[in-house]
Amino acid sequence: MKIHKLKKRKHKILLEYLKKNFKSKHVLYDSKKLFDWQYLNKNYYNFYVLESEKIIKAVQGYIPTSRYDENLENDTIFMSIWSSSEISKGSKLFFYFLNNLKFNLLVGLGSSNESFLFQKMLKFNCGYMKHYFLAAKQKSKKLISPKNFTNQKSVKIIKNFTKITNTKQINKIDKNVFTHQYPRKSKKYLINRYLKHPFYNYILYKVTNKNKTVGIFVFRICKFNNKSAIRIIDFLGEEDNLIHGRSLFLFLLKKYKSEYIDMYSYGIKEDILRKSSLENVNKYKRMKLVIPNYFEPFFKKNIKLPYAFKCSPDIKKKVRFFKGDSDLDRPNIIN
């Protein structure tokens, strides 16, 4: 029995294993460009495999934040595909992974039910990301339900935001903006994770307070049947400064004529989100409010996204997750 990192030339062998033991169909099988962008690290893929008699019995994929900035080496690791043809082999590989990789923060987001139960057994910090939203005033909505629901209030828009379109603008951002959260992120991370994404067109804005940049928002527009939603994919900056995104949210809803703007998150206080004009979907549980998450394909249903993480107590205080972390915001359909 042997555990090792997967060599680049073994890509097809890995796919054959995954088709048989993980899922018979998956976007990662159809697009090597996407697979390489997410997992390739020089001559190896970020997958550990357990082999017995040269046959793969278990795999553990992962996405380190150093994938986007090498200066973040050994900081945060997001666990990805975990699969085994034999339960004991899968457990053995997972414990090897847990005990041999260096990290400050180990995370599983959107894990399968089996993985989530296993993470709970191992005393990871576990729960579900909170889902917040702001529904526009437009009537007869097609994406959400009830179709005429709105929680948008009439507020004057204050122009405290500027669109970011290039690396030069990112490099001018005060590095202090990046010091308030785990996973740690950086200017280079923003550029490689979002500006240079090979499939998605991310929209970045900075928000200011007293002429000082205090936060960076990352958005993505999702469309279905000529209707759109604005997804808050990431936020960098001190937690309290998320409030300064309020005018930006209203501006974007109007600009793109979108039905709603929403955000999945962990680690942001409820009152801060409320002051930014975002409300928890669960607040409207009795009226059966639906704010969809899936657009590839579109699925009109509320979705719970689990989180699980392991770190030291001092880091735990600064942990924040968003939809842009791990592979939660990954293409599921390649046109």
C-alpha atoms as one frame of an Amber mdcrd trajectory, in Angstrom:
protein
   0.000   0.000   0.000   1.359   3.399  -1.014   0.233   7.006  -0.462   1.632
   9.699  -2.718   0.821  12.900  -4.558  -0.659  12.431  -8.020   1.674  13.080
 -10.939   0.424  15.177 -13.849   0.725  12.277 -16.295  -1.723  10.207 -14.185
  -4.648  12.546 -14.942  -6.579  10.018 -17.066  -6.100   7.252 -14.498  -7.553
   9.513 -11.802 -10.583  10.335 -13.968 -11.219   6.644 -14.613 -11.190   6.001
 -10.878 -13.508   8.965 -10.139 -16.032   7.957 -12.807 -16.293   4.543 -11.224
 -16.145   5.449  -7.512 -17.128   9.129  -7.130 -19.622  10.326  -9.763 -20.244
   8.938 -13.225 -20.610  12.479 -14.633 -18.861  15.660 -13.497 -17.801  18.925
 -15.120 -14.182  18.234 -14.130 -14.166  15.192 -16.420 -15.339  17.288 -19.369
 -12.899  20.166 -19.022  -9.207  19.521 -18.469  -8.728  23.303 -18.562 -10.948
  23.652 -15.477  -9.364  20.646 -13.778  -5.861  22.013 -14.342  -6.816  25.519
 -13.215  -8.203  24.178  -9.958  -5.705  21.445  -9.097  -2.506  21.562 -11.153
   0.667  22.468  -9.285   3.627  22.264 -11.695   4.189  18.525 -12.349   1.664
  17.325  -9.779  -2.025  17.646  -9.068  -3.215  18.630  -5.605  -4.513  15.134
  -4.992  -3.187  12.483  -2.657  -3.938   8.926  -3.701  -3.759   5.635  -1.844
  -2.768   2.744  -4.070  -2.775  -0.970  -3.422  -0.982  -3.161  -5.973  -0.750
  -0.076  -8.217  -4.539   0.373  -8.241  -6.090   3.551  -6.796  -8.262   2.757
  -3.758  -8.840   6.281  -2.363  -8.241   9.927  -3.290  -8.181  13.232  -1.407
  -8.214  16.434  -3.435  -7.425  19.833  -1.956  -7.128  23.504  -2.873  -4.529
  25.503  -0.894  -4.749  29.297  -0.907  -1.116  29.196  -2.068  -2.629  28.021
  -5.368  -3.212  31.742  -6.010  -0.286  33.243  -4.068   2.800  31.203  -3.173
   3.414  33.503  -0.189   0.380  31.876   1.446   2.173  28.519   1.587   1.105
  26.258   4.508  -1.651  28.671   5.537  -5.116  27.467   4.509  -6.088  24.214
   2.813  -9.597  23.587   1.482 -10.449  19.918   1.246 -12.103  18.937  -2.008
 -13.013  15.587  -3.560 -12.680  12.700  -1.074 -13.509   9.261  -2.396 -12.662
   5.645  -1.684 -13.576   2.245  -3.096 -13.048   0.802   0.405 -14.084   2.687
   3.577 -10.973   1.715   5.533  -8.712   2.973   2.745 -10.538   6.314   2.617
 -10.125   6.782   6.378  -6.454   5.841   6.236  -5.807   8.361   3.465  -7.705
  11.112   5.278  -5.680  10.649   8.479  -2.464  10.655   6.468  -3.585  13.908
   4.854  -4.542  15.383   8.229  -1.272  14.463   9.904   1.245  15.129   7.137
   0.225  18.385   5.485   1.183  21.686   7.100  -1.573  24.249   7.592  -2.903
  26.927   9.923  -6.489  26.329   8.826  -8.013  23.157   7.342 -11.469  23.572
   5.824 -14.273  21.616   4.202 -17.029  23.659   2.526 -20.089  22.157   0.866
 -19.037  18.661   1.941 -21.116  15.585   1.124 -23.284  14.176   3.905 -20.771
  11.366   4.502 -17.792  13.735   4.694 -19.687  16.130   6.954 -20.542  13.342
   9.416 -16.909  12.207   9.407 -15.734  15.776  10.071 -18.152  16.007  13.003
 -16.786  12.746  14.418 -13.289  14.230  14.270 -14.419  17.287  16.276 -14.083
  19.824  13.477 -15.952  23.093  14.049 -19.098  22.292  12.062 -22.293  24.023
  10.995 -24.030  25.655   8.048 -23.122  28.926   6.370 -25.703  31.702   6.843
 -27.562  32.868   3.751 -28.337  36.606   3.532 -30.092  38.542   0.796 -31.704
  41.764  -0.411 -34.648  41.407  -2.827 -35.273  44.285  -5.229 -38.560  46.185
  -5.526 -39.370  44.934  -9.015 -42.578  42.891  -9.205 -43.379  39.539 -10.818
 -39.946  38.068 -10.127 -39.154  34.760 -11.799 -36.149  33.557  -9.800 -37.398
  33.880  -6.232 -40.632  32.975  -4.496 -43.016  34.639  -3.584 -42.626  36.530
  -6.862 -43.613  39.948  -5.461 -41.538  39.773  -2.282 -39.138  42.638  -1.515
 -37.218  43.764   1.550 -35.553  46.731  -0.184 -36.012  50.048   1.586 -35.834
  53.495   0.004 -32.355  54.730   0.903 -30.263  57.424  -0.742 -27.267  55.957
  -2.562 -23.946  57.404  -1.391 -21.165  57.096  -3.981 -18.542  55.530  -1.719
 -17.454  52.818  -4.137 -15.214  52.410  -7.178 -15.024  49.544  -9.659 -11.740
  47.636  -9.883 -10.868  46.442 -13.367  -7.125  45.808 -13.416  -4.103  44.664
 -11.427  -2.744  48.208 -11.135  -5.789  49.233  -9.073  -5.456  46.170  -6.853
  -1.771  46.802  -6.234  -2.606  50.299  -4.946  -4.894  48.931  -2.196  -3.617
  49.417   1.365  -2.294  46.030   2.527  -4.050  46.563   5.866  -7.324  45.599
   4.163  -6.025  42.026   3.926  -5.085  41.577   7.602  -8.462  41.056   9.257
  -9.466  37.499   8.407  -8.634  33.858   7.917  -8.194  32.411   5.373  -5.425
  34.936   4.705  -5.685  36.568   1.293  -3.591  39.055  -0.612  -3.418  41.322
  -3.650  -1.933  38.486  -5.666  -4.683  36.166  -4.431  -7.364  38.591  -5.684
  -5.689  38.868  -9.079  -5.196  35.145  -9.666  -8.399  33.885  -8.057 -10.794
  36.445  -9.535  -9.384  38.781 -12.192  -7.681  35.941 -14.063 -10.396  33.317
 -13.707 -10.522  31.391 -17.010 -14.316  30.945 -17.079 -16.112  33.426 -14.820
 -16.279  37.195 -15.096 -15.986  38.491 -11.538 -16.838  42.093 -10.698 -14.697
  43.818  -8.052 -15.448  47.025  -6.166 -13.655  48.841  -3.387 -15.611  50.782
  -0.770 -14.256  53.804   1.072 -14.840  55.612   4.329 -13.333  59.085   4.862
 -11.437  58.707   1.561  -9.759  55.505   2.734 -10.296  52.069   1.165 -11.841
  49.924   3.884 -13.149  46.923   1.986 -13.126  44.926  -1.245 -16.228  43.169
  -2.581 -16.231  40.465  -5.241 -19.477  39.829  -7.139 -20.711  37.572  -9.902
 -23.875  37.919 -11.980 -25.927  34.733 -12.421 -28.623  34.586 -15.115 -31.598
  32.400 -15.967 -34.369  33.109 -18.475 -33.231  36.711 -18.971 -33.396  37.363
 -15.222 -30.363  37.856 -13.000 -29.115  37.674  -9.442 -26.018  39.318  -7.973
 -23.935  36.999  -5.818 -21.547  38.395  -3.196 -18.642  36.000  -3.643 -16.051
  37.473  -1.287 -15.333  40.373   1.041 -11.971  41.566   2.350 -11.598  44.119
   5.090 -12.487  44.623   8.724 -15.821  42.992   9.527 -17.538  46.258  10.535
 -16.718  47.794   7.170 -19.066  45.435   5.355 -21.712  48.011   6.343 -20.187
  50.418   3.809 -21.386  48.123   1.031 -25.009  49.153   1.530 -25.105  51.821
  -1.188 -23.098  49.589  -3.520 -25.657  46.779  -3.191 -28.508  49.123  -4.116
 -26.495  50.590  -6.993 -25.777  47.139  -8.449 -29.391  45.975  -8.138 -30.434
  49.015 -10.163 -27.549  48.827 -12.662 -28.110  45.173 -13.580 -31.898  45.186
 -12.968 -31.388  42.071 -10.858 -34.038  40.401  -8.727 -31.820  40.024  -5.685
 -28.343  40.187  -4.239 -27.253  37.464  -1.816 -24.317  36.189   0.222 -23.381
  32.938   1.918 -21.032  33.508   4.840 -19.646  32.289   8.129 -18.089  34.525
  10.775 -19.868  37.839  10.113 -22.080  39.151  12.925 -25.824  39.295  12.234
 -26.181  42.965  13.223 -23.449  44.029  10.774 -25.195  42.243   7.924 -28.524
  43.744   8.923 -27.019  47.256   8.898 -25.678  46.581   5.418 -29.317  45.904
   4.328 -28.942  42.101   4.092 -31.364  39.787   5.909 -31.230  36.118   6.823
 -33.310  33.896   4.532 -34.463  31.934   7.605 -36.227  35.051   8.911 -38.905
  34.424   6.282 -39.183  30.673   6.767 -42.916  30.769   7.524 -43.731  32.431
   4.224 -41.643  29.810   2.391 -39.289  32.344   0.856 -36.959  30.841  -1.742
 -33.643  32.512  -2.664 -31.944  30.114  -5.121 -28.270  29.257  -5.027 -27.841
  26.946  -8.002 -27.837  28.375 -11.538 -25.883  25.659 -13.409 -28.505  24.287
 -13.879 -31.030  26.610 -12.234 -32.748  25.061  -9.217 -35.476  27.024  -7.433
 -34.786  25.858  -3.905 -33.048  27.091  -0.756 -29.714  25.325  -0.300 -27.797
  24.691   2.919 -24.006  24.831   2.587 -22.103  23.039   5.382 -18.756  24.162
   6.757 -16.186  22.290   8.816 -12.804  23.547   9.925  -9.908  22.894  12.233
  -7.466  25.519  13.549  -5.984  27.007  16.729  -8.245  29.051  19.077  -6.549
  32.362  18.209  -7.165  31.857  14.482 -10.764  30.727  15.048 -11.718  34.256
  16.153 -10.803  35.600  12.704 -12.236  32.834  10.528 -14.646  33.980   7.799
 -15.904  32.014   4.843 -17.637  33.150   1.678 -18.862  31.502  -1.498 -15.582
  32.281  -3.264 -13.689  29.984  -0.896 -12.783  26.402  -1.781 -14.648  25.284
  -4.929 -18.132  26.499  -3.943 -18.143  28.969  -6.853 -16.930  26.693  -9.586
 -18.463  26.244 -13.069 -20.809  23.294 -13.278 -21.582  23.746 -16.963 -18.932
  24.513 -19.575 -20.382  25.946 -22.788
